[in-house]
Amino acid sequence: MKKIAIMTAGGDCPGLNSVIKAVVMSAINKGMVVVGIYDGYIGFVEKRYKVLDKSDVFGIEAQGGTILGASNKECPFHYPVDAKHEHYEDKVASSIRALRKIGVEGMIIVGGDGTLDSARVINEAGMPVIGIPKTIDNDMSASNPTIGFATAIENAAEAIRKVKTTAFSHRRVMVVEMMGRTSGYLTLYGGFAAGADIILLPEIDYNLNVVCNRVKEIMQSGKRYVIIAASEACKEKGKEETIARVVSDSFEQKRYGGIAEKLAREIEEKTGYEARPVVLGHIQRGGEPCTSDILLGARLGDYAVNLLADDRYGYIVGAKENVLFKTRFPKVREPRLLDVEDNDICRTARDMGICFGI
């Protein structure tokens, strides 16, 4: 291949610019031209392109976000064609033709499950594609860890440590709501690293009475505060998740949110201790990437270029136990959930007396 394209789609995360730099530098050194597609599948459909050279990527590996932009709503085979999003069309074939017209022979698409499901469709429609998995949720079977996860843990742990000082000063219970959707990796790892007393995961429905009793035990033991790390999708046994809103034109339509406020109110009513909600939100996926995400992004970007250079495509590239590997695009999206029975961080937390609400 002589010309390839790269795009980042879905939610942004730290480490994406490292992928972009590795793709551009590696491809140019192989005599290939790289076209950057802006704003995810919006740019794919609306022809927002730019040829990237080395000057475009110097020093970007340490920057957060993505220089190409991203979008976590548009789907190329179900693309809105009116302002009210009432009518949709399949834009895959026409978008491929437009890229072919400027000489693009293959694509590298970086994203989460929804993004890479669309990448599979593009590959099957005749444009060779390599997918690279990224998400702070770490819930993709194609890679463990995924790009962005390590930095998100650091961001979350640092934020919780800052919350602890005000919790101590005011003798409060702080309920910290964390991202991750239906996977508890970020809440478990970030909460554990920051010394949370209670960790509530989407994989384990919690018992409110157990949580409140544990809060009382901790406060009555002489400790001045309690930190609860709560996944945005965790829920009380017998009840539903707390949904902030539904975005009908998004890959992930349910937007979780509100569990911290709900739980803080319930704990204060049942225990008498002041409780405050804290929502970390996009802080978790913002800022500069940590070293391990820079390295992982670069390795996967280079691996993807080498596969396309050898006319091998239709794969997602990932890492497992620090070894790179590739898998075929799956027909069915199957998120990798946290195995609370076998995960060693879960086991360590239980052995140390951290409460999971059961």
For each residue, the residues with C-beta under 8 A, 3 or more apart:
1: 4 32 105 106 128 308 309 311
2: 31 32 33 103 105
3: 32 33 34 35 102 103 104 105
4: 1 23 27 32 33 34 35 104 105 106 107 108 305 308
5: 34 35 36 37 49 99 104 106 107 108
6: 19 20 23 24 34 35 36 37 52 68 107 108 109 110
7: 36 37 38 40 41 43 44 68 107 108 109 110
8: 12 16 19 20 40 66 68 69 70 110 111 134
9: 40 41 70 71 72 109 110 111 115 118
10: 40 70 71 72 111 112 114 115 134 135 251
11: 70 72 112 135 136 285
12: 8 16 64 65 66 70 285
13: 16 134 135 136 147 148 151 152 285
14: 64 65 147 148 151 152 285 286 287 288 289 290 293
15: 18 19 134 147 148 151 289 293 294 296 297
16: 8 12 13 19 20 65 66 68 70 110 134 147 148 297
17: 20 21 57 60 61 62 63 64 65 66 67 289 297
18: 15 21 22 60 61 289 293 294 295 296 297 298 301
19: 6 8 15 16 22 23 110 132 134 147 297 298 300 301
20: 6 8 16 17 23 24 36 52 57 60 66 67 68 301
21: 17 18 24 25 57 60 61 298 301
22: 18 19 25 26 297 298 299 300 301 302 305
23: 4 6 19 20 26 27 34 108 301 302 304 305
24: 6 20 21 27 28 34 52 53 54 56 57
25: 21 22 28 29 54 57
26: 22 23 29 30 301 302 305 306
27: 4 23 24 30 32 33 34 305 309
28: 24 25 31 32 33 34 53 54
29: 25 26
30: 26 27 305 309
31: 2 28
32: 1 2 3 4 27 28 305 309
33: 2 3 4 27 28 51 103
34: 3 4 5 6 23 24 27 28 51 52
35: 3 4 5 6 49 50 51 52 99 102 104
36: 5 6 7 20 49 50 51 52 56 67 68
37: 5 6 7 40 43 44 48 49 68
38: 7 42 43 48 49 50 68 69
39: 42 43 48 68 69 70 71
40: 7 8 9 10 37 43 44 69 70 71 72 74 111 115
41: 7 9 44 45 71 74 75 76 79 115 118
42: 38 39 45 46 48 71 74
43: 7 37 38 39 40 46 47 48 49 68 69
44: 7 37 40 41 76 95
45: 41 42 74 76 79 91 94 95
46: 42 43
47: 43 95 98
48: 37 38 39 42 43
49: 5 35 36 37 38 43 99 102
50: 35 36 38 56
51: 33 34 35 36
52: 6 20 24 34 35 36 56 57
53: 24 28 56
54: 24 25 28 57 58
55: 58
56: 24 36 50 52 53 60 67
57: 17 20 21 24 25 52 54 60 67
58: 54 55
59: 62 63
60: 17 18 20 21 56 57 63 67
61: 17 18 21 289 294 297 298
62: 17 59 288 289 294
63: 17 59 60 67 288
64: 12 14 17 286 287 288 289
65: 12 14 16 17 286
66: 8 12 16 17 20 69 70
67: 17 20 36 56 57 60 63
68: 6 7 8 16 20 36 37 38 39 43
69: 8 38 39 40 43 66
70: 8 9 10 11 12 16 39 40 66 111
71: 9 10 39 40 41 42 74
72: 9 10 11 40 114 250 251 252
73: 247 249 250 251
74: 40 41 42 45 71 79 80 249
75: 41 78 79 114 118 249 251
76: 41 44 45 79 90 91 92 95 118 121 122
77: 90 91 92 118 121
78: 75 88 90
79: 41 45 74 75 76 88 89 90 91
80: 74 85 87 88 249
81: 87 88 89
82: 85 86 87
83:
84:
85: 80 82 88 248 249
86: 82
87: 80 81 82
88: 78 79 80 81 85
89: 79 81
90: 76 77 78 79 93
91: 45 76 77 79 94 95
92: 76 77 95 96 121 122 125
93: 90 96 97 125
94: 45 91 97 98
95: 44 45 47 76 91 92 98 99 122
96: 92 93 99 100 122 125 126 127
97: 93 94 100 101
98: 47 94 95 101 102
99: 5 35 49 95 96 102 104 107 127
100: 96 97 103 104 127
101: 97 98
102: 3 35 49 98 99
103: 2 3 33 100
104: 3 4 5 35 99 100 107 127
105: 1 2 3 4 128
106: 1 4 5 127 128 129 130 308 313
107: 4 5 6 7 99 104 119 122 127 128 129 130
108: 4 5 6 7 23 129 130 131 132 301 304 305 308
109: 6 7 9 115 116 118 119 122 129 130 131 132
110: 6 7 8 9 16 19 115 131 132 133 134 147
111: 8 9 10 40 70 114 115 116 119 131 132 133 134
112: 10 11 115 116 133 134 135 137 140 251
113: 116 117 135 139 140 251 333 335
114: 10 72 75 111 117 118 251 252 333
115: 9 10 40 41 109 110 111 112 118 119 131 251
116: 109 111 112 113 119 120 131 133 140 142 316 329
117: 113 114 120 121 251 333
118: 9 41 75 76 77 109 114 115 121 122
119: 107 109 111 115 116 122 123 129 131 329
120: 116 117 123 124 129 131 329 330 331
121: 76 77 92 117 118 124 125
122: 76 92 95 96 107 109 118 119 125 127 129
123: 119 120 127 128 129 313 314 329
124: 120 121
125: 92 93 96 121 122
126: 96
127: 96 99 100 104 106 107 122 123
128: 1 105 106 107 123 308 311 313 314
129: 106 107 108 109 119 120 122 123 313 314 329
130: 106 107 108 109 304 307 308 313 315 316 317
131: 108 109 110 111 115 116 119 120 142 315 316 317 329
132: 19 108 109 110 111 147 300 301 304 316 317
133: 110 111 112 116 140 142 143 146 147 316 318
134: 8 10 13 15 16 19 110 111 112 146 147 148 297
135: 10 11 13 112 113 138 139 140 146 147 148 149
136: 11 13 146 148 149 151 152 179 180 186 284 285
137: 112 140 146 149 179 180 181 183 185 186
138: 135 144 145 146 149 183 185 186 336
139: 113 135 146 180 181 182 183 185 335 336 337
140: 112 113 116 133 135 137 143 146 318 335 336
141: 144 327 330 334 335 336
142: 116 131 133 316 317 318 327
143: 133 140 146 147 300 316 317 318 319 320
144: 138 141 318 319 320 336
145: 138 149 150 296 319
146: 133 134 135 136 137 138 139 140 143 149 318
147: 13 14 15 16 19 110 132 133 134 135 143 293 296 297 300
148: 13 14 15 16 134 135 136 151 152 285 289 293
149: 135 136 137 138 145 146 152 153 185 186 293
150: 145 153 154 290 292 293 296
151: 13 14 15 136 148 154 155 285 287 288 289 290 293
152: 13 14 136 148 149 155 156 179 186 190 284 285
153: 149 150 156 157 186 189 190 193
154: 150 151 157 158 290
155: 151 152 158 159 190 280 283 284 285 286 287
156: 152 153 159 160 178 186 190 191 193 194 280 284
157: 153 154 160 161 190 193 194
158: 154 155 161 162 194
159: 155 156 162 163 176 194 280 283 284
160: 156 157 163 164 176 190 191 194 195 196 227 229 280
161: 157 158 164 165 194 195
162: 158 159 165 166
163: 159 160 166 167 174 176 227 278
164: 160 161 167 168 174 194 195 225 227
165: 161 162 168 169
166: 162 163 169 170 172 174
167: 163 164 170 171 172 173 174 224 225 226 227 276
168: 164 165 171 224 225
169: 165 166
170: 166 167 225 274
171: 167 168 219 224 225 273 274
172: 166 167 225 226 273 274 275 276
173: 167 215 219 225 226 228 264 267 268 271 273 274 275 276
174: 163 164 166 167 225 226 227 228 275 276 278
175: 228 230 259 260 263 264 267 275 276 277 278
176: 159 160 163 191 196 227 228 229 230 260 278 279 280
177: 230 231 232 257 259 260 277 278 279 280
178: 156 186 187 190 191 229 230 231 232 280 284
179: 136 137 152 186 232 280 281 284 285
180: 136 137 139 183 184 185 186 187 202 231 232 233
181: 137 139 202 232 233 252 256
182: 139 202 233 335 337
183: 137 138 139 180 186 202 203 335 336 337 338
184: 180 187 188 201 202 203 204 231 234 337 338 340
185: 137 138 139 149 180 188 189 338
186: 136 137 138 149 152 153 156 178 179 180 183 189 190 231 284
187: 178 180 184 190 191 199 200 201 229 230 231 234
188: 184 185 191 192 199 201 229 338 343 345 346 349
189: 153 185 186 192 193 345
190: 152 153 155 156 157 160 178 186 187 193 194 229 284
191: 156 160 176 178 187 188 194 196 199 227 229
192: 188 189 195 196 199 345 348 349 354
193: 153 156 157 189 190
194: 156 157 158 159 160 161 164 190 191 227 229
195: 160 161 164 192 227
196: 160 176 191 192 199 227 228 229 354
197: 214 218 226 227 228 354 355
198: 211 214 215 226 227 228 229 354 355 356 357
199: 187 188 191 192 196 228 229 230 349 354 355 356
200: 187 204 206 211 228 229 230 231 234 263 356 357
201: 184 187 188 204 231 234 338 340 356
202: 180 181 182 183 184 231 233 234 235 241 337
203: 183 184 337 338 340
204: 184 200 201 234 340 356 357 358
205: 234 235 236 237 238 357 358
206: 200 210 211 234 235 236 237 356 357 358
207: 210 211 236 237 357 358
208: 211 212 236 266 270
209: 212 213 270
210: 206 207 213 214 355 357 358
211: 198 200 206 207 208 214 215 228 263 267 355 357
212: 208 209 215 216 266 267 270 271
213: 209 210 216 217
214: 197 198 210 211 217 218 355
215: 173 198 211 212 218 219 226 228 267 271 273
216: 212 213 219 220 271 273
217: 213 214 220 221
218: 197 214 215 221 223 226
219: 171 173 215 216 223 224 226 271 273
220: 216 217
221: 217 218
222:
223: 218 219 226
224: 167 168 171 219
225: 164 167 168 170 171 172 173 174
226: 167 172 173 174 197 198 215 218 219 223 273
227: 160 163 164 167 174 176 191 194 195 196 197 198
228: 173 174 175 176 196 197 198 199 200 211 215 263 267
229: 160 176 178 187 188 190 191 194 196 198 199 200
230: 175 176 177 178 187 199 200 234 259 260 263
231: 177 178 180 184 186 187 200 201 202 234 259
232: 177 178 179 180 181 242 256 257 259
233: 180 181 182 202 241 256 259
234: 184 187 200 201 202 204 205 206 230 231 241 259 357
235: 202 205 206 239 240 241 242 259
236: 205 206 207 208 239
237: 205 206 207
238: 205
239: 235 236
240: 235 243
241: 202 233 234 235 254 256 259
242: 232 235 256 257 258 259 262
243: 240 246 254 255 256 257 258
244: 255 256 257 258
245: 255 257
246: 243 253 254 255
247: 73 250 252 253 255
248: 85 253
249: 73 74 75 80 85
250: 72 73 247 253
251: 10 72 73 75 112 113 114 115 117
252: 72 114 181 247 255
253: 246 247 248 250
254: 241 243 246
255: 243 244 245 246 247 252
256: 181 232 233 241 242 243 244 259
257: 177 232 242 243 244 245 279
258: 242 243 244 261 262
259: 175 177 230 231 232 233 234 235 241 242 256 262 263
260: 175 176 177 230 263 264 277 278 279
261: 258 264 265 277
262: 242 258 259 265 266
263: 175 200 211 228 230 259 260 266 267 275 277
264: 173 175 260 261 267 268 275 276 277
265: 261 262 268 269 275
266: 208 212 262 263 269 270
267: 173 175 211 212 215 228 263 264 270 271 273 275
268: 173 264 265 271 272 273 274 275
269: 265 266
270: 208 209 212 266 267
271: 173 212 215 216 219 267 268 275
272: 268
273: 171 172 173 215 216 219 226 267 268
274: 170 171 172 173 268
275: 172 173 174 175 263 264 265 267 268 271
276: 167 172 173 174 175 264
277: 175 177 260 261 263 264
278: 163 174 175 176 177 260
279: 176 177 257 260
280: 155 156 159 160 176 177 178 179 283 284
281: 179 284
282: 285 286
283: 155 159 280 286 287
284: 136 152 155 156 159 178 179 186 190 280 281
285: 11 12 13 14 136 148 151 152 155 179 282
286: 14 64 65 155 282 283
287: 14 64 151 155 283
288: 14 62 63 64 151
289: 14 15 17 18 61 62 64 148 151 293 294 297
290: 14 150 151 154 293 294
291: 294 295
292: 150 295 296
293: 14 15 18 147 148 149 150 151 289 290 296 297
294: 15 18 61 62 289 290 291 297 298
295: 18 291 292 298 299
296: 15 18 145 147 150 292 293 299 300 319
297: 15 16 17 18 19 22 61 134 147 289 293 294 300 301
298: 18 19 21 22 61 294 295 301 302
299: 22 295 296 302 303 319 324
300: 19 22 132 143 147 296 297 303 304 317 318 319 324
301: 18 19 20 21 22 23 26 108 132 297 298 304 305
302: 22 23 26 298 299 305 306
303: 299 300 306 307 317 324 326
304: 23 108 130 132 300 301 307 308 317
305: 4 22 23 26 27 30 32 108 301 302 308 309
306: 26 302 303 309 310
307: 130 303 304 310 312 313 315 317 326
308: 1 4 106 108 128 130 304 305 311 312 313
309: 1 27 30 32 305 306
310: 306 307
311: 1 128 308
312: 307 308 315
313: 106 123 128 129 130 307 308
314: 123 128 129 328 329
315: 130 131 307 312 326 327 328 329
316: 116 130 131 132 133 142 143 326 327 328 329
317: 130 131 132 142 143 300 303 304 307 324 325 326
318: 133 140 142 143 144 146 300 324 325 326 327
319: 143 144 145 296 299 300 322 323 324 325
320: 143 144 323 325
321:
322: 319
323: 319 320
324: 299 300 303 317 318 319
325: 317 318 319 320
326: 303 307 315 316 317 318
327: 141 142 315 316 318 330
328: 314 315 316
329: 116 119 120 123 129 131 314 315 316
330: 120 141 327 333 334
331: 120
332:
333: 113 114 117 330
334: 141 330
335: 113 139 140 141 182 183
336: 138 139 140 141 144 183
337: 139 182 183 184 202 203
338: 183 184 185 188 201 203 343 346
339: 342 343
340: 184 201 203 204 343 346 356
341: 346
342: 339 346
343: 188 338 339 340 346 347
344: 347 348
345: 188 189 192 348 349
346: 188 338 340 341 342 343 349 350 356
347: 343 344 350 351
348: 192 344 345 351 352
349: 188 192 199 345 346 352 354 356
350: 346 347 353 354 356
351: 347 348
352: 348 349
353: 350
354: 192 196 197 198 199 349 350
355: 197 198 199 210 211 214
356: 198 199 200 201 204 206 340 346 349 350
357: 198 200 204 205 206 207 210 211 234
358: 204 205 206 207 210
